[in-house]
């Protein structure tokens, strides 16, 4: 490691995200099985509740607080949530897969119920009465004789260092007063008032500013060139910049550090660096060819009957291929982190969705013990999947250690676009046919480049080898939700081609795009109504009930597609309606079922301009127990907006070195004027366990839009995005086919 540093002493004072001295670094990681991990009661009777998952803008902080307030019978304002702080919260995995309420909230709820039970028993003993005779209202316990006490008095500062009882009695749903009601987001007031919420706004005394100088393989994280491409750095090229503190170099890791942010930006642009150019990428602007050429190993997920024979023996077997592109998380604000290394330990303030994973990464990067690393999770730009937040945090940590001062590192727009791990491309081949009144034969193969995306600094400094890692994540919702007499579902697992990580819906959104487009194509082949055709093959009663209810709400008019509705006032405009549905299944195969979702959408296709506009979306949701109906509606709105954008316009462009979509002109996203009208139906399933509401809303989107375009024009879109180039290509094909057939 080499650096250039001036001699001026740096005064610092360590703060955490709330402006308080941080807790001493824990010698042992926080237990997931102890009550005091999740619930603490202050002497004033307030509840401090901890959870390892974080709020990515989804409102889960509010939902967690509702759960605790409900189980403990306290008002919402008495509950303070601590999320993702690795010194104070347990490692419950990354905040992904709609699992925060479905699974991460379960021990929190049980711990809250157990504390309430313990304190009621204590009050009953104190008053020599039965605990069943006590009532709790807003945290005040009332005895049979009218005597009162509160949680703070009964707790007496005790830490409830006992195991969580998996059989503790939980409040029944018919007694809920807080859960199931719309509650205002607890995080909004501080944001409106401009309080310190976002990591971008954090400032520490004596803090320096850093910027990275990136190697010439943007968006790539495997290959022999990683960590070995730097030839030379000319430190004298930035010696004239005011407040210059250091140039930090290790392997392909190059950073500049200054006293002011604008000088760091200037230094990063001015520093003269020589690099070796990387080997060429395959042509990723044709992802199908690149993915099919990528070495893979087949993994069979389900195989019943003999679909190959069943389909080969038929003349009506239908075959289709669906292509999903590389896409960005496209966080509106670039990633940022602040790090403070001192006395052999480091605290990092980060917007990570994986604070405990990041904790382990920084341990490895800095060769520190577990107890010497703390991640304080603050809010940041939304991502709904892995953006550059972890990379920025690790880079800030390394720089802080080298310069001996707190460091703030913020990425530039072109860095975020270039280097954030992309949602990966997928190629899906489907063969199928109707083999009976209510059965299908179905073959499905998904080719899915992996999406592990190790932290950049680990590879570029040579801390870990930049070897491609094959992961099994192409199987999310890979099994269709329809009755099959003969079926074979397989994934071709393969190494990454470029840097990729999970993105909202992971592989499920593309998989359902293919399933729900294909079932629609079969309905057309048989001249049947798309909804009625699906109902013939549906086994899950919740999926059937949801589909029927949404069709009624949207006023679905039965009949086969395409309907080819033309606007008499605008003959170049066609309107259509499409349907798609599925339950989102996440996690390691066979996975865990999350919410059920169905879409009906109206689209308008401009034949002259070859453009698609989504006018309205009716979306039905069955996510079991709803904690905060307003929060679920917010989630659904976000899913609709993001997934419409992904379906219509989002695709990463590459050259032979890496990503070239480095600004918003090169990677457009949906604008306010193009957001569709959204009508939401939440099914009344409060008596069912919560299924998670974070991601399912996006899963049927692309298929519903594609099916609506077919209804409007007869054009079957099988390649995302449905931009003007793709629509024009399809319309031209239809025109040529029509001309070949003749009048």
N, C-alpha and C positions, 0 to 999 in steps of 0.2 A: 504494500500500500504506500502510495506517495501522495504528499500534499504540500501546499504552499500556504502558510498561515502568518498573519501579522502578530505583533507582540502585545497588542492592547489587551489588558485583562478584561474578562467578561463576567459581569455580575449576573447572577441568576437566582430565582426563587421558584421552587417547584410548586405547581398547582395542579389540581385535577380539573375535570370538566365543569365542576360546580364552584370552582374558586376556593376549594378547601384543600388542606394538606392531604395527600393520598394516604390510604391505609398502608401499613407496613407490608411488604411483599410476603405473601403467604408461603410458608415452608412447604405445605402440602396443598395439592389442588383441592378445590371445593368439592365436597361429597355430594353425590346426587341422591343419596338415600336418607339424609338427615333433615329433620324438620327445620332446624335453624339455618340451613342453607337457603331456604325459600322465604321464611317468615321471621321478622323481628318486630318487637313491640317497644316503642319508645316510652319513657316515663310519662309522657303526655297522652299516651294511648293511641298515637298514630301507628300505622302499620307500614313497615318497610318490607316490600316484597321483591324478591330477586328471581330472574329467569335468564337462562343462557341464550335464549333467542333474542333477536333485536327487532326494532321497528324500522322497516325500510320505507316508511311512508304509508304503510298499509293500515295504520291505526291499531296495531296489535297491542301497543302499550295501554291503550284505553280498554281493550277487551280483557287483558290480563287483570287490570285494576277492577273491572266489573266482577270478574270471577272471585277475586279475593274479597271484595266488599260484600258480595252475596253470601259467601260461605261464613263470613265472620260477622255479618249483620252490622256493618259500619257504613257510614256515608262515603261516597266516592272520594271526597276531598281529604279523607283521613288516610288514604292509601297512596304511598309513593313507590313507584316502580324503579328498580335498578336493573338494567338490561345489558348483558354482554360484557360486563367488566370482569376480566379474568381473575382478579383478586377476590371478587365478591359473589360471582355467579358460577354455577356448575357448567361443565362442558356437556351441552345437550345437542351438539352437532351444529352444522350450519343452518341458517335460517332459510330453508328451502322447502319445496314440495308441499306447500300448504299444511305443514306439520306443526305450526306453532300452537294452534288451538287443539288440533286433533291429538297431539301427543305431548308436546313440551309443556302444555298447561296442566296436564294430569297430575304430576307430583306437586305442583304449586297449589292446585285446588285441594288435594288431600292434606297437604301440610296446613293450609288455612283452616280446614275443618278440624284437624287434630288439635291445633292450638285453641280453637274455640271450645272444643270438648274438654281439654285439659283445664282451661280457666273456669268453665262452668262447674266442673267437678271441685275445683278449689273453692269457689264461692259456696257451693252446696255444703262442703265440709265446714267452712267457716261459719255458716248459718245453721248447721245441723238440720239440713233438709235434703230432699231428693232433688237431684239435678234436673229432673223432668218438670219440676214445678217452677223453674226459673225461665224468665223471658229476657231476650236481648233486643234492644232498640237503639240503633245508632251508636253501638258500642257501649251502652249502659246496661248493666245487668240488674234486673229487678227480682227480688225474692218474694216468697208468698206473703210475707208480712209488710210488703211495701219498701223494704230496705233496698238500697242501691249501692252499686260499686261500678268500677269500670275496668277495662282491660289493663290500662297502665298500672293501676293500683294492685291488681291481682298478679300481674307478671313480675313486678318488683325487679325489673331489670334482668330477669332470667333469660338466658339463651336456651332455647328448647332443643338441647343436644340429645335427641332421641330419634330412633328410626321412624321413618314414615310408615304408617300402618296402611297397607293396601286395602284393608277391609273396613276402614273407618267409615262411619255413616256420613253420607253426603246429603245435602239438602235436596229434597225431591223437587222436580220441576214445577209442580203445582203450587209451591211456596215461594217461587222466585219473585222478587220485587225489583231487582236491578238487571239481572241477566235476562235477555230477551227484549229489553227495551232500548230504544235509540237514545244514546248518550253522546253529548258533544265531545269531540276529541280533546283529550287532556293536554295535548302538545300544542294546540293551535294558539292559545293566548300568548304564550311566550314568543312564538314566532311572529305574531302580529306586532308585539311590542319590541321586537328586535333584540330580545335577550340572547344570551350565549347558548345556542342550541347546536349550530352547525360547526363542524370541525374547521371549516374554512375561516371562521371568525375568531378562532382561538389565538391569543397572543400571550407569550410568556416573557418575563423580564430577560433581557439579554439575548433574545431570540434572533437567530440568523435565518437567511433565506437561501434556498437552494433550487437549482434547476438541473435536470439531467441532460446529457448530450448522448443521444441514442445511436446505436450501431446501425449499419445500412441493411438490416434485414427486418423491416417493420412487420410486426405481427407474427414472427416465427420464433419457436421455442424448442426446436429440436434440430440436431445436425452437428457435425463436427466443427462448424464455424462458430457456434455459440461459445462465447468466452475466449475465443482465439483469433478474433478479427482485427483487434487494435494493433496498428503499426507504430504510431507515434503521436504524442500530444505536445503542442507548442505552448507552454505555459506563458511565455513572454507575450503571446498574442493577446492576453487579457490583462497585462500588468498595468495598463493605463486606466482601468476601470476603477472608479472611486469605491472605497470600502471593500475591496477585494480581500477575501479571507483565505480561500483555499480552492485548489483543484484536486479533487479526490479521484484516484484511479486505481482500479484493481481488475485485471482481466479486461472484459469489455464494459465494465462499469466505470462511467466517467460522469462526474458531477462538478458543478461550480457552486461556490458558497460566497455570499456577500452579505453586507449589513442591511441592504435595502433590496426589496423585491425587484424593482425595475432594473437594478444593476445586475441582478442574477439573470434576468431575462436577456439583457444585453450580452452578458458574458457567455451564456450558452450559445448565442448566435455568432459570437465573435471568435470563440475558441477554435483554433486551427487543429484539426484532428485528421490523421490519415488512417484509413481502414482498408482492409482487403474486402473485395466484393464477394458476396455469398454465391454459392451454386444456384442455378436457376430453379425456380418452382415449376411444377407442371402448370398447364394453362387452366387456372381456376375460374376463368370466365366461361368455361365449359365444364361445370362441376361434375356432370354425369360421367364424362370420359375420364376425368382425373380420379374420381372415386372408384370407378370400375377397375381402373388400372392399379389402385392401391392394394397391396397384399392384405389378405383377410383370412379369417378362420370362422367357419360357420358354427353357430350355436343354435340348436333346435330348442324352441321354447315349448311348443305343443305339437303333438302329432297323433291324430286319431284317424282310423280308417285308412283309406288309400286314395288321397286326393289326386295323385298323378294319374292313376288308372281311371278314376271317376271323370276327370276333366278331359283326358285324352280320348275317351270313348264318345264324347259329345261333339255335336256340330255347332252348338250355341255357346261354347266356352268363350268367355270374355277375357281379354288381356289388356292391361294398362300399366304404364310406368309413370310415377309421379316424382317430381324433382323439387327439392327445397334448397334454397341458396344459403351461403354464409350471410349472417345478419349481425348487426351490432346491438349491444345494449343501449348505446347512444344516450348516455347520461348527459343531461343538459349542461351540467357544470362539470369541469374536469376534476379528477380525483385529487385529494389533498390529505396530508397527514402532518402531525407535529410529533417530534420525538425529543426526549431529554435523557441523555446518558450521563450518569454520575455515580461515583463510588462503586463501580462494578455492577450497576443495575440500570435498567432502562424502563421508562414509561413511554408508551406510544398512544397518542390519541388518534383514533381512526374511524372512518365510516364503514369498516369492513362488515360484511354479512357473516363472516366466519371468524369471530375474534379468537376463539380457542385454537382454531387451525393456524391463524396468524401468529398466535403466541408460540406455537411449536416451531413455526418457520423462522421466527426471529431468534429463538433459542439456538437453532442450527446455524443461522447466518452469523451470529455474533459469538457463538460457542459459549453460551451462558447457561447456567443451571435454571431449572424450572422456576425457582423462587426469585430469580433476578429479573424476570420479565413480567411486565404488567401491560395489558391492553385496556384502555379506557375507551369504550365505544361511544362515539358521538354521531349525530345525524349528518348526512351528506347527501349528495345528489342521488336520486333514485336509480336503481339498477335492475331489480328483479332478475337477478343472476349476477355472475361474477364480472365486475368491471375492473378498473385498475386500482381500486382502493387498497388492496393488500400489497400490491407492488409499491405504491407510493409510501405506505407505512414502513415496509422493510427497507426501502431506500433511505427514507428519513432517519431510520434507526442507525443504519450503517454510517451515514454522514455525521450524525450527532456524535457517535463514538469517536470518529476520526478527528473532529474539530473541537471536541470537548465543550460543547455548548448546545442549548436547545436549538432545534432546526425545524423550520417549516418548509415543506416541499409541496408545491402544487404543480400539476401537470399542465401543459399547454393543450389547446384544442387538438392540434394535429397529433400530439402524443396519445391522447385518450382514444381518438379514432383509430390510430395506427396499431396501438399496442394492447388495447383491451382484448381479453379473450373473446372470440366471436361465438355466437350461437352457430353450431356447426351445420354443414350441408348434410343432406340425406337423399338417398336414392331408394325408392320403394317400388318393387315389382309385384304385381298382383295378378293372379288368375282365379277365375271363379265362375260358377254357374248355379242356377237353381236346379236342385236334384229331387225335390219333392214339394208337397204343398207348403211345408214350413221348414225346409232344410236347404242348406247351401253346401257346395263343395268349394273350398277356399284355400289358396296358397298365397303366402305373403313372405317376402324377403326384404329386409331393410339393411341397406349398407350405410354404416354410421361411423365416420371418423371420430376418434375418441376426444374427450374434452376434459383432460385433467388440469392443464395449465399451471404447472409449478410457478412459484413466485420468480419473477425475472431476475432479481438480484442473486438468488441462490444459484442460478445457472450461469449468469454472466460473470460472476466472481469465481466460478469453478468450485463452489461449495458442494454442489451436486452435479452429477453428469447430465448433460442435455440429451438424454436418451428418450426416444418416443415411448410413451406408456400406453398400453392398450387397456381400455376400461370397458366395462359392460353397462353402458347406459343407453343403448339404442333400443331397449326393450320396454320402455315406458308406454303403456297402453297399446302394446303391439298386438294383443289378441283382440279381435273384433267382438263387439257386444251382440252377436247374432248367432242363432242356432246353426251349427254346422254338423252334417253327417260325416264328412270327410274334410280334414283340415290339417294343414302344416304351416306353422309359423316359425320363422327363423330370422336370426340377425347375423350379418356378416361383420363380426368385430374386427376393427382395424386400428392401426396407429393414427395419430393426428397427421394432417397434412400441413396445416398452419395452426397457430395458437387458438384454442377453443376452450370454452367452459360452458357449464349449464346456463341456460337462458329460460325464461318463463315458459313452462310447459315441457322443458327439456325435449326429449324425442317424441313426446306424446302429441304435440300439436301437429307436426308433420305426419306422424303415423295415422292420426285421426283424419287429417286431410285426405290421405289415400283411402282409408276405410270408407269414410262417408261420401267421398266422391265416387268410389267404385260401386257402393250400394245404390247410389243414385243412377249410375250408368246402367246397372242391372234393371232398375225400375223402368227406365226408358226403354231398354231392350224388350221388356215384357209389356210395354204399353200401360203401366200402372201408375197410380198416384204415388209420389215419393214417400209421403208419410204412411199411407196405408200399407205400402209394400214393406217398409221397415217393420211395422207392427206385426206382420206375419211371422217374422223371424226373431222377434225380441222375446227373451226369457225373463229378464229382470223386471219384476212388477213396478219398481220405482222408476225405471227408465220408461216403461210404458205409460205410467200415470203422468209423468212429467211431459212426455211428448204430446199426449192427448190434450193435457191442460193448456200447453203453450199454443197448440194449433187452434184451440177454441178461442184463446185470448186474442190471437192475431187475426182471427177470421179467415183461417186457411180455406181456400176454395179448392175442392178436390178435383183431380184430373191429372192426366199425364203431362209431363214437360217434354218439349218446350212449348210454351204458350205463345211466344213471339208477339207480345203486346207492343203495338206501335202507338206513338203519340200523334194524333191526327193533326195537331198544330205544328208539330216538329217531326217530320217524317224520318229524320236521321236519328231519332231517339227511340230506343227500345227499353222497356221496363220488364223486370222479372223478379220472381220470388224464389228463395231457396231455403232448404231445411237441412240441418245436421244436428247430431246429438251424440253424446258419449259420456260415460263416467271416466274421470281422470284416475289412472292407476299409477302410483309413483313408488319409488324405492326399488330395492333389489328384487328382481323377478322371483316369484310371481307378484310381488309388490303389495301395496296397500291401497284399497279403494278410497278415493277422495270424493269430492262433490260430483253430483250429476249435473250436467248442463245441456241445454238445447237452445239452438238459435233458429230463428226465422228472420231473414233479412230481405229487404226490398232494395234493388239496385237499378241504376239508370246507366245504360250504355250508349255513348255517343259514337255512332258508326263513322262519322266523318273524322273525328279526332282520335278514335280508337281508345277511348278512356272509359273507366268504370268509376261510378260514384255510388257509395253506399248511402241510401237515403234514410233508412230506419232499420233498427235491430230490435226485435222482440227476443228477450233472453229469459229462459226459465232456469231456475236454480233450486236444487235440492241438496242442501249441505247439512242436513240434520239439525241439531240444536244450534240456533243462532244466538250468539252472545249479544251482538250489537247490530240490529237491522240496518241502521244508518251506515255502519262500517262495512257491512256486506255489500250494500248498494254502492258505496264508494269503490270497493274492490271491483265490482262488476263493471262499473263505468270505466275504470282504469284498464281493465282487461279488454273491453270492447275497443277503446280508443287505440291502445297499443297494437292489438292484433289486426285491426283494420289497416293500420299503417303498415304493419309487416306484410300483410297479404297484398296490398295494392302497390307498394313502392319501394320496399327496403331490400337492398342487395349490395353486398360489399364487392367492390371491384379490386382486382389484383393486377400487378405486372409480374415479371419473372423474379423480382426481388421480394415482393410482399404486398402489403395493403397500399392502395393508392387513393382510397376514399378517405381523405384526411380533413375534410371540412364539410359544413352542412350543404354546400352546393353539390358536393360529390356524394353525399348520403342524405337525401331528403327524407324528412319525416312528416307526418300528417300535420296540417295547419288547422287552426280553430275553425275556419270556415268550412272545412271538409268533414268535421265530426258529425256523425249521423245522430238522428233522434234515437233515444234509447228508452225502451219500455221494459220494465223488470217485473218478473213474476217469481217471488220466493215462496216455495212450497211450505205449507204448515206442518213441519215435521219436528216440532220442539220436543216430542217424546222420544226422539232418536238420538244416538250419540253424535257429537259434532264430527263432521267429515273434513273440515278445512275449506276455506273459501278463497284462498289466495290465487290459485292458478287455473282452476277448472274453467273459468269463464272464457278463457282464450281458446280452449282446445277445439271446439267445433267451428271456429271462425272462418278459416280459409275455405273449408269445404262448403259451408253455407253460402259464402260469397260466390265461389265457383259454380255451385249449383244454381244460384240465382242468375248468373251470367248465361248459363246454358238455357235456362227458362226464357230469358229475354231474347237470345240470339241463335240458339242452337250450337254455339261455340263451346266446346269442352276444354277448359283450361286445366292443364296438369302440371304446369311449371309456375312456381311462385318467384317473383311477384307478378301480379296481373297488371303490369304497367302498359303504357301505350305500345311499346315495342312488341310485347308478348301478345297483346290483343290484336294488333295489326297483323302480326304473323298468322294468327289463327283465322282472322277474317279473310285474309288473302287466300288461305288454304281452302276455306269453305267456298270462296268464289271460284277458285280453280276447279274444285270438285264438281261444282254446279255446272260450270261450262263444259266439263268433260262428259257429264251425263247428258247434257243437251236439253232442249225444251221437251 
